[in-house]
Amino acid sequence: MPDTYPERSDGGGVEPAARRAPRSVAETGLPFLFLVELLVKIMFLRGQITLPALSSHVKLGANVLEPLLTFMRAEKLCEARRDGSSGTDADLSYQLGDQGRLRAADYLRRNAYSGPAPVNLADYSNQVLAQSVAHMHVTRERVMREFRDVVASTAVLDQLGAAMNSGRALFFHGPAGSGKSYLAERLNGLLSGAIALPHAVMVDGEVLPFLDPMLHTLSGDTPPADPRWVRALRPAVLTGGELTLDMLDLQFDPGARLYQAPPHLKANNGIFIIDDLGRQRCSPGELMNRWIVPMARHIDFLSLHTGYKFAVPFDVIVVFSSNLAPQELADDSFLRRIGYKIHVGPLSAYHYLAVFRSTCAQLGINFDESAYACLLHLHDLHKRPLLACYPRDILAQICDKARYDDLPAQLTPEVLQWAWNNYFGSDDILASTHTGSATVQHKGEAK
């Protein structure tokens, strides 16, 4: 990945904040007393701490910390001692005094955050603009490389590539099991370039923890000059039926005194996938209406628990996936804001065979023409479309039975009929392997 961040193409001259390490308290963009409170909380929780360890924890250099520590010593908040003999600041360690411990308890009651120093909202917003998804360039060659192991029509792949270049929302629709969710999740392979993410963001004196190890993957590239930021891959955040409207706002835990950023904020500069649209506890209309302003203006509005409302950049490719047609979920005014509506339907006979053969190879099952012909006959007999999910689901049942029989998995018309009956719940499940009525016997008695 490149070592530089993409610049704005409009000549706006946004200089990413992460490129510059602050050399003074003023250059951090944070209030002096806020940083004092943060250091007091860190010392309270960690006890005696050396200057290098404190610098590593708070992600600020010694030249930024020195005036803060001098102030804290003058105010009797902390004490310094020299433990080594090098004669340098590396020998210094700090711990709270009585006054500092009293203050720490009060600070923690108001805001329990004690991690790395945050960045301010303006610097975060400028950084998001500098590394916008609009700067990505997805080519046909890249799409074909990333989806080389995926069986999909060229028409659908062309739609995906163009959609990713647009930076606009996508809507996958089609029957359950057609592969919509799988295609949506594979879009993260088209995200290019490393970005800078902050450990936390400060808004109106409150700290919003931002970096999430469950959602953000660190990059091995050279880290940003300002250690309050990390280099990471563009995020791909997936939500489903569990999504509720209040999850899209800032969550504040009054017990822990900490905030939780909403998933779409953590997805900035990447993609945000809303799977199974229509299965959430809120109505599709309510969920869609939540996105009208962010998708139209590329900003979102959030509120602190204090009531303070603020704007954040909304630089996200939103991906909706639903079994329902777009017209069943939203009105025309909203649908106009969705740039690409991609139908993912049943496979062609050619692609279905390709999926079946590929799945056989992955599961270690020898392909058998007669068994496959039996499968196609069952599809035709029961009017079942050739959906992408069926080969793996049916072949997995054949593997289950082989393990039960302690035999190698083998594809035959009989075992395929057995798996089909299991999968679709046919009443004649034993018809292909037994004759006469089916009975269950216990201790010699028919039940």
C-alpha positions as CSV (number, residue, x, y, z in Angstrom):
1,M,0.0,0.0,0.0
2,P,1.2,3.5,-0.6
3,D,2.9,5.4,2.2
4,T,1.1,8.6,1.4
5,Y,-2.5,9.4,1.9
6,P,-4.6,10.4,-1.2
7,E,-5.1,14.1,-1.5
8,R,-8.3,15.9,-2.3
9,S,-8.8,16.2,-6.0
10,D,-10.5,19.6,-5.9
11,G,-7.4,21.4,-5.0
12,G,-8.8,22.2,-1.6
13,G,-5.4,21.7,0.0
14,V,-6.5,19.7,3.0
15,E,-3.3,18.7,4.9
16,P,-4.1,15.5,6.8
17,A,-3.5,16.2,10.5
18,A,-2.0,12.8,11.0
19,R,1.1,13.8,9.0
20,R,2.3,16.2,11.7
21,A,3.3,15.2,15.3
22,P,2.4,18.0,17.7
23,R,5.4,19.8,19.2
24,S,3.4,21.7,21.8
25,V,0.2,21.6,23.7
26,A,-1.3,24.2,21.3
27,E,-0.5,22.0,18.3
28,T,-2.5,19.1,19.8
29,G,-5.7,21.1,19.3
30,L,-6.8,20.1,22.8
31,P,-7.4,22.3,25.8
32,F,-4.5,22.5,28.3
33,L,-6.6,21.5,31.3
34,F,-8.3,18.6,29.4
35,L,-4.8,17.1,29.0
36,V,-4.0,17.7,32.6
37,E,-7.2,15.8,33.6
38,L,-6.3,13.0,31.2
39,L,-2.8,12.6,32.7
40,V,-4.2,12.6,36.3
41,K,-6.6,9.8,35.4
42,I,-3.8,7.8,33.7
43,M,-1.5,8.2,36.8
44,F,-4.4,7.2,39.1
45,L,-5.1,4.0,37.2
46,R,-1.5,3.0,36.5
47,G,0.3,4.3,39.6
48,Q,3.9,5.4,39.4
49,I,4.8,5.7,35.8
50,T,8.0,6.7,33.9
51,L,8.0,9.6,31.4
52,P,8.6,7.2,28.4
53,A,5.7,4.9,29.6
54,L,3.5,7.9,30.0
55,S,4.4,9.2,26.6
56,S,3.7,5.8,25.1
57,H,0.3,5.6,26.8
58,V,-1.0,9.0,26.0
59,K,0.6,9.1,22.5
60,L,2.2,12.5,23.0
61,G,5.9,13.4,22.9
62,A,7.9,14.6,25.9
63,N,8.1,18.1,24.6
64,V,4.2,18.2,24.8
65,L,4.1,16.6,28.3
66,E,6.8,18.7,30.0
67,P,4.7,21.9,30.4
68,L,1.7,19.8,31.6
69,L,3.8,17.9,34.2
70,T,5.4,21.1,35.4
71,F,1.9,22.6,35.9
72,M,0.8,19.5,37.7
73,R,3.8,19.6,40.1
74,A,3.2,23.2,40.8
75,E,-0.5,22.5,41.6
76,K,0.6,19.6,43.9
77,L,-1.2,17.1,41.7
78,C,1.8,14.9,41.1
79,E,5.3,14.3,42.3
80,A,8.4,13.4,40.4
81,R,11.3,11.2,41.4
82,R,14.5,10.2,39.6
83,D,15.2,6.4,39.7
84,G,18.1,6.0,37.3
85,S,21.6,7.4,36.9
86,S,21.6,8.4,33.2
87,G,20.8,12.0,34.1
88,T,18.1,12.2,31.4
89,D,14.3,12.5,31.5
90,A,14.2,8.7,31.0
91,D,15.1,8.4,34.7
92,L,12.0,10.4,35.8
93,S,8.9,8.8,37.1
94,Y,5.7,10.4,38.2
95,Q,2.9,9.6,40.7
96,L,-0.1,11.4,42.1
97,G,0.0,13.3,45.3
98,D,-2.9,13.5,47.8
99,Q,-4.4,16.4,45.9
100,G,-4.1,14.5,42.6
101,R,-5.8,11.4,43.9
102,L,-8.8,13.5,45.1
103,R,-9.0,15.2,41.7
104,A,-8.7,11.9,39.9
105,A,-11.8,10.5,41.5
106,D,-13.8,13.6,40.5
107,Y,-12.4,13.5,36.9
108,L,-13.3,9.8,36.5
109,R,-16.8,10.4,37.8
110,R,-17.3,12.9,35.0
111,N,-15.5,11.1,32.2
112,A,-13.8,7.7,32.6
113,Y,-11.8,7.9,29.4
114,S,-8.1,7.3,30.2
115,G,-6.6,6.1,26.8
116,P,-4.5,7.9,24.2
117,A,-5.0,11.6,23.8
118,P,-7.8,12.2,21.3
119,V,-7.7,14.4,18.2
120,N,-10.2,17.3,17.9
121,L,-13.2,17.1,15.6
122,A,-11.9,19.5,13.0
123,D,-8.7,17.5,12.5
124,Y,-10.7,14.3,12.3
125,S,-13.1,15.8,9.7
126,N,-10.2,17.1,7.6
127,Q,-8.5,13.7,7.7
128,V,-11.7,12.0,6.5
129,L,-12.0,14.4,3.6
130,A,-8.4,13.8,2.6
131,Q,-8.8,10.1,2.4
132,S,-12.3,10.0,1.0
133,V,-13.8,6.9,-0.7
134,A,-14.3,9.2,-3.7
135,H,-10.6,9.1,-4.3
136,M,-10.6,5.3,-4.9
137,H,-10.1,4.0,-8.4
138,V,-11.5,0.5,-9.1
139,T,-10.6,-1.0,-12.4
140,R,-12.1,-3.9,-14.3
141,E,-8.8,-5.8,-13.8
142,R,-9.0,-5.3,-10.1
143,V,-12.6,-6.5,-9.9
144,M,-11.8,-9.6,-12.0
145,R,-8.8,-10.4,-9.7
146,E,-10.7,-10.0,-6.5
147,F,-13.7,-12.0,-7.7
148,R,-11.7,-14.6,-9.6
149,D,-12.9,-17.4,-7.3
150,V,-16.5,-16.1,-7.3
151,V,-19.1,-17.5,-9.8
152,A,-21.0,-14.4,-11.0
153,S,-22.1,-12.9,-14.3
154,T,-19.9,-10.4,-15.9
155,A,-22.9,-7.9,-15.9
156,V,-23.1,-8.0,-12.1
157,L,-19.4,-7.6,-11.7
158,D,-19.4,-4.7,-14.0
159,Q,-22.1,-3.1,-11.9
160,L,-20.1,-3.6,-8.8
161,G,-17.0,-2.0,-10.2
162,A,-18.7,1.0,-11.5
163,A,-20.7,1.4,-8.2
164,M,-17.5,1.4,-6.1
165,N,-16.1,4.2,-8.3
166,S,-19.2,6.3,-7.8
167,G,-18.9,6.4,-4.0
168,R,-22.7,6.2,-3.9
169,A,-25.0,3.7,-2.2
170,L,-25.7,0.2,-3.6
171,F,-28.8,-1.9,-3.2
172,F,-28.5,-5.7,-3.7
173,H,-31.9,-7.3,-4.1
174,G,-33.1,-10.8,-5.0
175,P,-34.4,-14.0,-3.5
176,A,-32.9,-15.5,-0.3
177,G,-29.9,-17.6,-1.0
178,S,-28.9,-15.9,-4.3
179,G,-25.6,-14.7,-2.9
180,K,-26.4,-11.1,-2.2
181,S,-24.8,-11.1,1.3
182,Y,-21.7,-12.9,0.0
183,L,-21.2,-10.4,-2.8
184,A,-21.7,-7.5,-0.4
185,E,-19.1,-8.9,2.0
186,R,-16.6,-9.4,-0.8
187,L,-16.7,-5.7,-1.7
188,N,-14.1,-5.0,1.0
189,G,-11.5,-6.6,-1.4
190,L,-12.1,-3.6,-3.7
191,L,-11.2,-1.0,-1.0
192,S,-7.8,0.4,-1.8
193,G,-5.2,2.4,0.1
194,A,-4.4,2.6,3.8
195,I,-6.0,5.4,5.9
196,A,-5.3,7.1,9.2
197,L,-7.7,6.4,12.1
198,P,-7.6,8.2,15.5
199,H,-7.7,6.4,18.8
200,A,-10.4,8.8,19.9
201,V,-12.0,12.1,19.0
202,M,-12.8,15.0,21.3
203,V,-16.1,16.9,20.9
204,D,-17.1,19.7,23.2
205,G,-14.9,18.4,26.1
206,E,-16.3,14.8,25.7
207,V,-14.2,11.9,24.3
208,L,-15.5,9.4,21.8
209,P,-13.4,6.3,21.6
210,F,-13.0,5.5,17.9
211,L,-10.5,2.8,17.1
212,D,-12.3,-0.6,17.3
213,P,-10.2,-3.8,17.1
214,M,-13.3,-5.7,16.1
215,L,-13.8,-3.5,13.0
216,H,-10.5,-1.9,12.1
217,T,-7.5,-3.8,10.8
218,L,-4.1,-2.2,11.3
219,S,-1.9,-1.9,8.3
220,G,1.8,-2.8,8.2
221,D,2.7,0.4,6.5
222,T,4.7,3.2,8.2
223,P,2.6,4.6,11.0
224,P,1.5,8.3,10.9
225,A,3.8,10.9,12.3
226,D,1.3,11.8,15.0
227,P,1.0,8.7,17.2
228,R,-2.6,9.6,18.2
229,W,-3.4,8.1,14.8
230,V,-2.8,4.6,13.4
231,R,-2.5,3.3,9.9
232,A,-5.3,0.9,9.0
233,L,-7.1,-0.7,6.1
234,R,-10.3,0.9,4.9
235,P,-13.1,-0.6,7.1
236,A,-16.0,-2.8,6.0
237,V,-18.6,-2.8,8.7
238,L,-21.5,-5.3,8.6
239,T,-24.8,-5.1,10.4
240,G,-28.0,-7.1,10.0
241,G,-31.3,-7.8,11.6
242,E,-30.0,-6.6,15.0
243,L,-29.6,-3.0,13.8
244,T,-31.9,-0.5,15.6
245,L,-32.3,3.2,15.1
246,D,-30.8,4.1,18.5
247,M,-27.6,2.1,17.5
248,L,-27.1,4.8,14.8
249,D,-26.7,7.5,17.5
250,L,-23.9,7.9,20.1
251,Q,-24.4,5.5,23.0
252,F,-23.4,6.8,26.4
253,D,-23.0,4.4,29.4
254,P,-23.8,6.4,32.5
255,G,-22.2,3.7,34.7
256,A,-18.9,3.5,32.8
257,R,-19.1,7.2,31.8
258,L,-17.9,6.2,28.3
259,Y,-19.3,6.7,24.8
260,Q,-19.7,4.1,22.0
261,A,-19.5,5.5,18.5
262,P,-22.2,4.3,16.1
263,P,-21.1,1.7,13.4
264,H,-21.5,4.0,10.4
265,L,-19.1,6.5,12.0
266,K,-16.5,3.7,12.5
267,A,-17.1,2.8,8.8
268,N,-16.0,6.2,7.5
269,N,-13.7,6.0,4.5
270,G,-15.0,2.5,3.9
271,I,-18.2,0.6,3.4
272,F,-21.2,0.1,5.7
273,I,-23.3,-3.0,4.9
274,I,-26.9,-3.2,6.1
275,D,-27.8,-6.9,5.5
276,D,-31.3,-8.4,5.6
277,L,-33.0,-5.0,5.2
278,G,-36.6,-5.4,6.2
279,R,-35.8,-7.8,9.1
280,Q,-34.9,-5.1,11.6
281,R,-37.1,-4.2,14.6
282,C,-37.7,-0.8,13.1
283,S,-39.6,-0.5,9.8
284,P,-37.6,-0.2,6.5
285,G,-39.1,3.3,6.0
286,E,-37.8,4.5,9.4
287,L,-34.3,3.1,8.7
288,M,-34.3,4.6,5.2
289,N,-35.4,8.0,6.4
290,R,-32.4,8.0,8.9
291,W,-30.1,8.0,5.9
292,I,-31.7,10.7,3.7
293,V,-29.6,13.6,5.0
294,P,-26.3,11.8,5.4
295,M,-26.5,10.3,1.9
296,A,-27.5,13.6,0.3
297,R,-25.2,16.0,2.1
298,H,-22.3,13.6,3.2
299,I,-22.6,14.7,6.8
300,D,-24.4,13.2,9.8
301,F,-25.6,14.9,13.0
302,L,-25.0,13.2,16.4
303,S,-25.7,14.4,19.9
304,L,-23.8,14.1,23.2
305,H,-25.6,13.1,26.4
306,T,-25.3,16.8,27.4
307,G,-27.6,17.7,24.4
308,Y,-24.8,19.2,22.3
309,K,-25.4,18.4,18.7
310,F,-22.6,18.3,16.1
311,A,-21.9,17.4,12.5
312,V,-19.5,14.6,11.5
313,P,-18.4,13.6,7.9
314,F,-20.4,10.8,6.3
315,D,-17.9,9.4,3.9
316,V,-19.3,5.9,3.5
317,I,-20.4,3.6,0.7
318,V,-23.6,2.3,2.1
319,V,-24.6,-1.2,0.9
320,F,-28.2,-2.4,1.4
321,S,-29.1,-6.0,0.9
322,S,-32.6,-7.3,0.9
323,N,-34.9,-10.1,-0.3
324,L,-37.5,-7.4,-1.1
325,A,-37.5,-5.3,-4.2
326,P,-36.4,-1.6,-3.7
327,Q,-39.9,-0.3,-4.5
328,E,-41.3,-2.3,-1.6
329,L,-38.9,-0.7,0.9
330,A,-38.7,3.0,0.1
331,D,-40.3,5.8,-1.9
332,D,-38.9,7.2,-5.2
333,S,-37.3,10.2,-3.5
334,F,-35.0,7.9,-1.4
335,L,-34.4,5.4,-4.2
336,R,-33.0,8.2,-6.3
337,R,-30.2,8.6,-3.8
338,I,-29.2,5.0,-4.2
339,G,-26.9,5.1,-7.2
340,Y,-26.9,1.4,-8.1
341,K,-29.7,-1.2,-7.7
342,I,-28.2,-4.6,-8.4
343,H,-30.5,-7.6,-8.9
344,V,-28.9,-10.9,-7.8
345,G,-31.1,-13.7,-9.0
346,P,-30.9,-17.5,-9.7
347,L,-27.8,-18.7,-11.5
348,S,-27.8,-19.8,-15.1
349,A,-27.4,-23.6,-15.7
350,Y,-23.7,-22.9,-16.7
351,H,-22.9,-21.0,-13.5
352,Y,-24.8,-23.5,-11.3
353,L,-22.7,-26.3,-12.7
354,A,-19.6,-24.2,-12.0
355,V,-20.6,-23.6,-8.4
356,F,-21.5,-27.3,-7.9
357,R,-18.1,-28.5,-9.3
358,S,-16.2,-25.9,-7.3
359,T,-17.9,-26.9,-4.1
360,C,-17.3,-30.6,-4.7
361,A,-13.6,-29.9,-5.1
362,Q,-13.5,-27.8,-1.9
363,L,-15.3,-30.6,0.1
364,G,-13.2,-33.4,-1.4
365,I,-16.1,-35.1,-3.2
366,N,-15.7,-36.5,-6.7
367,F,-18.1,-35.0,-9.2
368,D,-20.6,-37.5,-10.7
369,E,-22.5,-36.7,-13.9
370,S,-25.5,-39.0,-13.1
371,A,-25.9,-37.6,-9.6
372,Y,-25.8,-34.0,-10.9
373,A,-28.4,-34.9,-13.5
374,C,-30.5,-36.2,-10.7
375,L,-30.1,-32.8,-8.9
376,L,-31.2,-30.9,-12.0
377,H,-34.2,-33.2,-12.3
378,L,-35.2,-32.5,-8.7
379,H,-34.9,-28.7,-9.4
380,D,-37.2,-29.1,-12.4
381,L,-39.6,-31.4,-10.7
382,H,-40.1,-29.2,-7.6
383,K,-39.8,-25.9,-9.5
384,R,-36.8,-24.8,-7.4
385,P,-34.7,-22.0,-8.9
386,L,-30.9,-22.6,-9.3
387,L,-29.8,-20.5,-6.3
388,A,-26.2,-20.2,-5.4
389,C,-26.6,-21.4,-1.8
390,Y,-28.0,-24.9,-2.7
391,P,-24.8,-26.7,-3.8
392,R,-22.9,-26.1,-0.6
393,D,-25.9,-26.7,1.6
394,I,-26.8,-30.0,0.0
395,L,-23.2,-31.3,-0.4
396,A,-22.5,-30.4,3.2
397,Q,-25.3,-32.8,4.2
398,I,-23.7,-35.5,2.1
399,C,-20.5,-34.9,4.1
400,D,-22.4,-35.1,7.3
401,K,-23.8,-38.5,6.4
402,A,-20.4,-39.8,5.3
403,R,-18.9,-38.9,8.6
404,Y,-21.8,-40.7,10.3
405,D,-21.3,-43.8,8.2
406,D,-17.5,-43.5,8.7
407,L,-17.1,-43.6,4.9
408,P,-15.6,-41.3,2.3
409,A,-18.2,-38.8,1.0
410,Q,-19.5,-40.1,-2.3
411,L,-21.9,-38.4,-4.8
412,T,-24.6,-40.8,-6.0
413,P,-28.2,-40.1,-7.1
414,E,-29.5,-42.0,-4.0
415,V,-27.5,-39.9,-1.4
416,L,-28.2,-36.7,-3.3
417,Q,-32.0,-37.5,-3.1
418,W,-31.5,-38.1,0.6
419,A,-29.8,-34.8,1.1
420,W,-32.5,-33.0,-1.0
421,N,-35.3,-34.4,1.1
422,N,-33.5,-33.4,4.3
423,Y,-32.9,-29.9,3.1
424,F,-36.3,-29.1,1.7
425,G,-38.2,-31.2,4.3
426,S,-39.8,-33.7,1.9
427,D,-42.3,-36.1,3.5
428,D,-40.8,-39.1,1.6
429,I,-37.4,-38.8,3.1
430,L,-36.9,-42.5,3.3
431,A,-38.5,-43.3,-0.1
432,S,-35.2,-43.6,-2.0
433,T,-33.5,-46.0,0.4
434,H,-36.3,-48.0,2.1
435,T,-39.4,-49.8,1.1
436,G,-42.5,-50.4,3.2
437,S,-43.7,-48.2,6.1
438,A,-41.1,-46.4,8.2
439,T,-41.2,-47.4,11.9
440,V,-39.2,-46.5,14.9
441,Q,-38.5,-49.4,17.2
442,H,-37.5,-49.4,20.9
443,K,-36.8,-52.6,22.8
444,G,-38.4,-54.7,20.0
445,E,-41.7,-52.7,19.9
446,A,-42.8,-50.7,17.0
447,K,-43.7,-47.2,17.8
